Amino acid sequence: MPTITIDGRPCDFEGNKNILQVALDNGIEIPHYCYHDGLSVAASCRICLAEVASPNPRNDNKVELIPKLVPTCQTPAADGMEVHTQSPKAIANQRAVMEYLLINHPLDCPVCDQAGECLLQDYSYKYGSGASRFEENKIKQPKKDMGPTILLYSDRCIMCSRCVRFTQEVTGTNEIGIFGRGSSEQIDVFPGKPLDNELAGNVVDICPVGAFLDKDFLMSMRVWNLTSTPSIDGITASGDNIVLEHNEGTIYRLKPRTNLDVNQWWTSDEIRYGWKFVHAEDRLTSPSLPPDSGSDLDGRRAVNWNEGLAAAAGGLRDVADRFGAGSLALVVSPMLTCEDAYLLAKLAREIDPNAHLAVGPVPFHGEDKTFPGNYTIYAEKAPNARGVRRALGLVVGDVLEFDQLLAKQGEFSSLILTGNYPSDWATPELTQLVRDKFTVLLDTLPGALVAAADVVLPSVTWAEKAGTFENVNHRLQSFGPAVPAVEFARPEAQTALDLLHFATGSDRAVYDADATRAAMGGAFTTDVHHPSASAESRSDVSYVAL
C-alpha cells in the first residue's frame, strides 16, 4: 500500500487521492476553505499550501523538495512523498492568507449565526496573527436576499466559490455566479433567477464562513447551545442521513449527515424544513373518547392512559368475542418504524389470530428527480413503507395493501388505525370506514379521523422515538430519539405493549428498540446500519441555576 509522510507521520492510502484527502482520512488537519469532498477542486483559497518533497523519477526516485509551496488539495499523493505543513514557509503562508482574508472582513462574530462553527474563526485562532496591521477603512459589501430561504451577507464572503460550484455541479441550476473583479468581486444570483432549487439549503451547510445564512434559523439559537442527534429522514422514502439539532426539547434545525451510500453530503429542502409538525401547537397530547351520551360538549372527552387503554382493549376484545376470528383489521402507517409495525402486528394477532394486517396509504407527489450530482428526490413521501411490509411479514404471510383492505371492509368489524403523517391524511372513504367500525386510532395530529374514532391514543413522531426505517433502496437504518415525547404521547410500539397487557393480562413491558430488533431476527439483527458514536455531539455549554 502506498504511503506518504505528513509532518513526520506515515499515512497509508488507496486509490487516486490528493494530499489533503489523505491527511483528512488519517485525522490530520490541514487548513482549507475552498476544498470540499463533493465538489471539484478550485485550489483558490491557498491556505492549504505546504512544502512537499517528492520522488524524482529523473534522479533514481530520490526524494527532492519541490522549490515552491504546492496546494495540497490539488496535488496527487504519491508513494514516498514527504509533506511539511508546519515548516516556516508553510506557516508564513497560512498567516499571510489569514491576514488577506481578514482585511475587509467585518468584526461581527458576536452577531453572526456561523459563530461557533466558523472555519474563519477557527483558523484565525490556529493559524492567524493576534494583531492586525490593516489601518485603512474596510470595504463594505451589501446584504442580499438570494431566494425564499437564503440570505447572503456579502462582506463576510471569502470567495471560496463552493456555492458556485455546488449549483453548477450538484444541482445543475447555475443560479449563482461570481461578478466583478478584485476588491469589488461578489457572489450574486443572475438577474431574475433566485436561489430556489430543491437543494438550495445546502449552500448554507457548505459555506465555511457566515456569508450564506438560513432565514429559518437566523438568530434563533447559538450553535454551541445545540445538541446534535443522528437520525434518518422521517418524511420521504430517501432515507437521508441527517442530524437533528436541538436544545431543551426543541428542534431548531436539521442538517445532512454525510453518507456516501445514501445521500452523499446533501439533503433536500423538503426534508430540511419538513420537521415543523413535530412542534405543532395542535399535537394530540392525551387519550380521548367520544363525548358522554347526551353531553353538550363539542369536543372529545380527555381521559388518562389507563382509561384509554382499557377502553381500547375492551372494545377490541368485545368485537372479537362477538364476531369471531377475522373481525379485526390493523392498518400500519408507512410513517411508523419497523419495530412499531412488528409489535402492533403481534398485538393484533394476539387479540384475533386471523386479523387482517395492512400497510396504510403511501403518499406520492410528483416524480423522482435525480440531479447532476446524483442526489435523488423521491416522489414517495413515506419513510418506511418497505420496512412496514417486511415487519408485518414476520407475523403474517399475507400483508395487504391499503386498497386491498378497503375491498375487504365487509369482513371485519374493528380497526386499529395508525397515522403519524405530517399533514391531514383523512379521505372520505377512510373517514366512513372509521365511522362504520369500532376504531382505535393512534395518531399525532388532529383531523376528521380523530372526531370519528372510538378511542384516540396520542403517538409520537420519529424525532421522539427510536426505531428503524427501510428506504427506497431497501437499506435498513436505525435512529434514536432527539427530543422528549410531547406531554403524554407515547411511541406506537409502547402503546402496542400496553394494549397487549390490558387485552391479555400479560406482564407490562417497556419498549426497547434493540431488544425488539433482536426478537424480529433475520435482517434486523444483521443488516441494520447504525449511526457511528461520533455522529452525536452534546452541547458544550453548562447551565447553572442562579
KOLMAR-52701 format. One record per residue (C-alpha): residue in one letter; x, y, z. Coordinates in steps of 0.1 Angstrom, whole numbers, plus 5000, padded with zeros to 4 digits. Example, Ala and Ser with C-alpha at 12.3 -4.5 7.8 and 13.67 -1.06 7.14 Angstrom:
# KOLMAR-52701
A512349555078/S513749895071/
# end
This chain:
# KOLMAR-52701
M500050005000/P501450344991/T502450575019/I503250945023/T504651115054/I502851425067/D504751625093/G506651305102/R503651085104/P503350795079/C499950785062/D498750495041/F496250545013/E494550364984/G493550484950/N494050824935/K493851084963/N495351424968/I497451504998/L494651685016/Q492351395013/V495051155027/A495651395056/L491851425064/D491451045062/N494251005088/G492851265111/I495551535103/E494251885099/I495452095070/P493552425069/H491352465038/Y488452675027/C487652614990/Y488152234991/H485052014996/D484851644991/G481751674970/L482951944947/S485651994920/V488952134931/A489452504927/A492652554947/S491852924951/C491952994989/R495752894991/I495752835028/C496452465023/L499852525006/A502652315020/E506252225013/V506351884995/A509351664988/S508551404961/P510451114945/N512151244913/P511950974885/R514751154867/N517151114896/D516650754906/N513550844926/K515451034952/V513151244974/E513651604964/L511951914977/I509752094952/P511052454952/K507752624957/L504752564980/V502052344964/P498352324971/T497652004990/C494051994978/Q495251974941/T498451774944/P498151404939/A499651194967/A502450964955/D504250694974/G507250824992/M506151184994/E507151395024/V504751685033/H505551965057/T502652175068/Q504552315099/S507652435081/P508452815083/K507452875047/A504152695052/I503352875084/A504253205069/N501853135040/Q499053045064/R499553365083/A499653575051/V496453415037/M494553475070/E495753835070/Y494553895035/L491153735042/L490553945073/I491554275057/N487954365048/H486154105069/P483754265094/L484254205131/D480654085137/C481353745152/P479153835182/V476053865160/C476953605133/D474953285131/Q478153095120/A479953185152/G480952865169/E481252665137/C483152905115/L486352795098/L487553155096/Q487253185134/D488952855140/Y491752915115/S492253275127/Y492953135162/K495152855150/Y497052995120/G496453375121/S498153655138/G497053815171/A497154165157/S496154345125/R498354575105/F495454705084/E494655065093/E492655175063/N488855175060/K487254835053/I485254795021/K481654735028/Q479554485008/P475754465007/K473454215023/K471454024996/D468253824996/M469253534974/G465953344975/P463053214996/T465253065023/I468753205019/L470453545028/L473953645017/Y476053875039/S478553965012/D481054135034/R481753805052/C482353615019/I485953495013/M485253394977/C485953024982/S483452954953/R481952654970/C478452784964/V479052854927/R480452504921/F477552354941/T474952504918/Q477052414887/E477952054896/V475451924921/T472152084912/G472952194876/T470752504881/N473552764879/E471853044898/I475053174915/G478053334898/I481053554906/F480753904895/G483254184894/R487054184900/G489554254927/S488154404959/S484754454942/E484354084934/Q481053954947/I478853644948/D475453704934/V472453544916/F471853604879/P469053864873/G465653714876/K466953374888/P466753344926/L468353064945/D465252844949/N466152504937/E465152194957/L468652164973/A469352534979/G469752505017/N472952305012/V474852625003/V474552735039/D476052405051/I479052425028/C479752795033/P482952785055/V482153135069/G478953325078/A478153455044/F475253235035/L472553225062/D469353025066/K466353255071/D464652985091/F467452955116/L468553325116/M469353455151/S467353175167/M469952985187/R473752985193/V475252675178/W477252595209/N473952555228/L472752285204/T472951915208/S473251715175/T471451385174/P471951155143/S468651055127/I467050945094/D464751135071/G461351085085/I459051225058/T460251085024/A461550745011/S465150865006/G466550755039/D468751065040/N471151055069/I470651375090/V471251535123/L468551705144/E470051995163/H468052085194/N468152245228/E465952185259/G463451975239/T463052205209/I464452125174/Y466052435158/R467452295126/L468051985105/K471351925086/P472551655064/R474951385078/T477551255053/N476850905040/L478250835005/D476050535001/V472750725006/N472651105004/Q476351185000/W476851525017/W473351675009/T469751675017/S466751845001/D464952155014/E461751935016/I463551735043/R465452025058/Y462352225066/G459751945068/W460151865105/K458052155118/F455051935125/V457051785154/H456352105174/A452852175160/E450752365186/D447752135180/R449651805186/L447551535202/T448651515238/S446351285257/P444050985251/S440451075243/L436950915240/P433851045223/P431751285245/D429451125270/S425951035258/G423751345260/S426751565266/D426651915251/L430451915247/D431551975211/G435051825217/R436151485228/R436551365264/A440151355275/V441051065297/N444150925313/W446250655297/N444850365318/E441250465309/G442150505272/L443950175271/A441149995290/A438550135266/A440550035235/A441449685247/G437949625260/G436349735227/L438649525206/R438149225227/D434349265227/V434249285189/A436548975186/D434248785210/R431048885192/F432148845156/G434848585158/A438248535141/G438948775112/S436849065127/L439949285134/A442049475109/L445349655116/V446449945094/V450150035100/S451150375086/P454350385064/M455450675087/L455950425115/T459150235123/C459749865117/E459549805155/D456249975157/A454849765129/Y456149445144/L454749495179/L451349625166/A451149315144/K451849085174/L449149275194/A446549235166/R447248865162/E447048805199/I443548965200/D442448805168/P444548515153/N443148585119/A443448965120/H443949145086/L447249325085/A447749605060/V450149895051/G448550235054/P448250475024/V451650565009/P451650924997/F453251014964/H453951364950/G455351434916/E458051214901/D461551104911/K464151374902/T467951304900/F470351594899/P473651604880/G475451544913/N473451214916/Y471351324946/T467751204941/I464451344954/Y461851064955/A458151104948/E457350864976/K456651065007/A456850795034/P460050685051/N459250315058/A456650155035/R459049875027/G460049835064/V456449805075/R455749545049/R458849355060/A457949375097/L454349275092/G455548985070/L457348845101/V453948795117/V451648705088/G452348575053/D449748785035/V450349155040/L447649365024/E448049695006/F445549965018/D443349934987/Q443149564992/L441949615028/L439249865017/A437949594993/K437649355024/Q436049615047/G432849395050/E434949115065/F435949305097/S434249505124/S437049665144/L440149855133/I443449965148/L444450255127/T447850445128/G448750775112/N451650995121/Y451551165087/P452851525088/S449551665074/D445851575073/W445551235056/A441851165061/T440051075028/P436251045026/E436550665022/L438750635053/T436550865074/Q433550655065/L435450335073/V436250465108/R432650565114/D431450215105/K433950015127/F435050025163/T438250215158/V441350275179/L443350555163/L447050615171/D447950955156/T449951275162/L447851555147/P444051635148/G441851575119/A438551425107/L439551075118/V440051195154/A436451305156/A435250975142/A437350735162/D436150555193/V439450575211/V442250805202/L445750735217/P448351005210/S451650895195/V454951055188/T456951155157/W460150985145/A462151265162/E460851155196/K461550775195/A463950505185/G463450265156/T464450155121/F463450275087/E463950095053/N464450335025/V463550314988/N466750114981/H465949865009/R468649995032/L467749945069/Q468950235091/S468350285128/F467950615147/G467250735183/P465151005199/A466351355196/V463751535218/P461451415246/A457951305236/V455351585237/E453451575270/F451651235274/A452251095239/R453950755236/P455650565208/E453250335189/A455450035200/Q454950125236/T451250165231/A451149815215/L452849665245/D450449845269/L447449735249/L448649385250/H448849405288/F445249535290/A443949285264/T445548965277/G446649035312/S450348975303/D453049155322/R453549515313/A456749565292/V458849875284/Y459649925247/D463349885238/A464349915201/D467449695204/A465549415221/T462749435196/R465149415167/A466649105183/A463248945186/M462549025150/G465748855139/G466948805104/A467949125086/F467049325117/T470049175135/T472449155106/D471649425081/V470749735101/H473050025097/H473650225129/P474950575132/S478550595145/A479150715180/S480951025166/A477751135149/E476251265181/S477551575198/R476551735230/S476252105238/D479452225254/V477652495275/S476752415311/Y473752575326/V473552665363/A470752785385/L471153135398/
# end
